[in-house]
């Protein structure tokens, strides 16, 4: 009698995961704006990449892009039909951040409510932790 057992191979997936609890969250307005840009530019299936980069007089800035593929090692998740991606270094600065899209008479753009930002520069384009 053969008592050999086989273990099934692990299953891996590249599908977007649920956002980790500390992840960035987009408001309804931000989701709507990202979807509009994706549709207008023909970028269906692209990721909304959110990164923190060296920038400005305060030292750090936000870098938003639509990218066809996430980078190796990125955290990826989906929120309301938008695929999001960020890298590990950025994730530590973005934990708990809410991104909104605001439109006013003085201009329109994405607004970051980042609990990790201790101060920002006068023009509001960079921050420090």
BARORO-935631 format. One line per field, with one value per residue (C-alpha): residue number from 1; x, y, z negated. Coordinates in Angstrom, 2 decimals. Layout:
BEGIN
n	[NUM, ...];
u	[X, ...];
v	[Y, ...];
w	[Z, ...];
//
This chain:
BEGIN
n	[1, 2, 3, 4, 5, 6, 7, 8, 9, 10, 11, 12, 13, 14, 15, 16, 17, 18, 19, 20, 21, 22, 23, 24, 25, 26, 27, 28, 29, 30, 31, 32, 33, 34, 35, 36, 37, 38, 39, 40, 41, 42, 43, 44, 45, 46, 47, 48, 49, 50, 51, 52, 53, 54, 55, 56, 57, 58, 59, 60, 61, 62, 63, 64, 65, 66, 67, 68, 69, 70, 71, 72, 73, 74, 75, 76, 77, 78, 79, 80, 81, 82, 83, 84, 85, 86, 87, 88, 89, 90, 91, 92, 93, 94, 95, 96, 97, 98, 99, 100, 101, 102, 103, 104, 105, 106, 107, 108, 109, 110, 111, 112, 113, 114, 115, 116, 117, 118, 119, 120, 121, 122, 123, 124, 125, 126, 127, 128, 129];
u	[0.00, 1.38, 1.10, 2.74, 0.93, 1.41, 1.08, -0.66, 1.47, 0.84, -1.49, -0.25, -2.16, -1.30, -4.82, -5.21, -5.69, -7.79, -6.10, -4.17, -5.66, -2.81, -3.09, -3.96, -7.69, -9.24, -12.46, -15.40, -14.27, -10.75, -12.07, -14.36, -11.49, -9.08, -11.75, -12.48, -8.79, -8.38, -11.37, -10.38, -6.80, -7.70, -5.76, -8.21, -6.50, -3.75, -2.66, -2.92, 0.60, 1.08, 4.64, 6.59, 9.69, 12.35, 10.91, 10.42, 11.80, 10.35, 12.03, 9.23, 6.52, 3.80, 4.15, 0.94, 0.95, -1.09, 1.12, 0.42, 2.13, 3.04, 6.71, 8.18, 7.65, 4.78, 1.76, -1.27, -4.95, -8.23, -10.69, -14.04, -12.71, -9.43, -6.22, -3.71, 0.00, 2.73, 6.21, 7.33, 9.27, 6.32, 3.88, 5.55, 4.98, 1.48, -0.01, -3.48, -3.50, -6.78, -6.60, -9.42, -9.97, -11.03, -12.22, -12.39, -12.33, -8.59, -7.80, -8.36, -6.23, -5.62, -5.50, -3.63, -4.75, -1.62, -1.47, 2.29, 3.08, 4.36, 4.74, 4.59, 6.22, 4.51, 3.22, 1.97, 3.79, 6.10, 6.06, 8.23, 7.63];
v	[0.00, 3.39, 6.03, 8.84, 12.13, 15.16, 18.74, 20.99, 23.80, 27.20, 29.45, 32.93, 35.81, 39.19, 40.52, 43.68, 42.93, 44.67, 47.75, 47.17, 49.10, 51.61, 52.31, 55.44, 56.04, 58.08, 60.04, 59.71, 62.91, 61.58, 58.23, 60.05, 62.24, 59.32, 57.36, 60.38, 60.79, 57.05, 57.08, 60.31, 59.14, 55.56, 54.14, 51.39, 48.80, 51.17, 51.64, 54.96, 55.10, 57.15, 57.77, 60.05, 61.56, 64.09, 67.49, 71.11, 73.17, 70.89, 67.78, 65.42, 65.63, 63.51, 61.90, 60.71, 58.82, 56.39, 53.41, 50.34, 47.98, 48.20, 47.84, 44.74, 44.92, 47.42, 47.09, 46.98, 47.12, 48.24, 50.82, 51.28, 50.05, 52.01, 49.96, 51.63, 51.00, 52.33, 51.27, 50.30, 53.48, 55.67, 53.55, 54.52, 58.23, 57.72, 55.47, 56.78, 59.43, 60.48, 61.94, 64.18, 66.01, 69.62, 72.11, 75.80, 79.12, 79.37, 75.95, 72.23, 69.36, 66.51, 67.43, 65.22, 64.86, 63.15, 62.53, 61.93, 65.39, 67.65, 70.76, 71.88, 74.60, 77.94, 76.96, 73.60, 71.42, 69.64, 68.38, 67.05, 64.33];
w	[0.00, 1.02, -1.72, 0.22, 0.03, 2.19, 1.13, 3.63, 5.05, 3.47, 5.42, 6.21, 7.69, 9.12, 8.76, 6.66, 2.99, 0.39, -0.95, -4.13, -7.07, -7.04, -3.31, -1.43, -0.92, 1.88, 1.34, 3.72, 5.47, 5.98, 7.26, 9.70, 10.99, 11.44, 13.34, 15.57, 16.45, 17.08, 19.43, 21.21, 21.77, 22.72, 19.75, 18.75, 16.55, 15.43, 11.81, 9.98, 8.57, 5.40, 4.27, 1.96, 3.60, 2.60, 3.55, 2.61, -0.21, -2.92, -1.53, -0.44, 2.19, 3.73, 7.14, 8.81, 12.09, 14.11, 14.90, 16.99, 14.53, 10.88, 9.96, 8.35, 4.60, 4.77, 2.54, 4.82, 3.97, 5.46, 4.21, 5.95, 9.29, 9.21, 8.97, 6.65, 6.15, 3.89, 2.87, -0.63, -1.29, -0.31, -2.31, -5.58, -4.82, -3.40, -6.11, -6.99, -4.25, -2.65, 0.85, 2.05, 5.31, 4.84, 7.39, 6.54, 8.33, 7.57, 9.05, 8.92, 7.77, 5.39, 1.71, -0.76, -4.36, -5.66, -9.43, -9.12, -7.73, -10.52, -8.36, -4.75, -2.72, -2.09, 1.34, 0.06, 2.58, 0.16, -3.41, -6.20, -8.79];
//
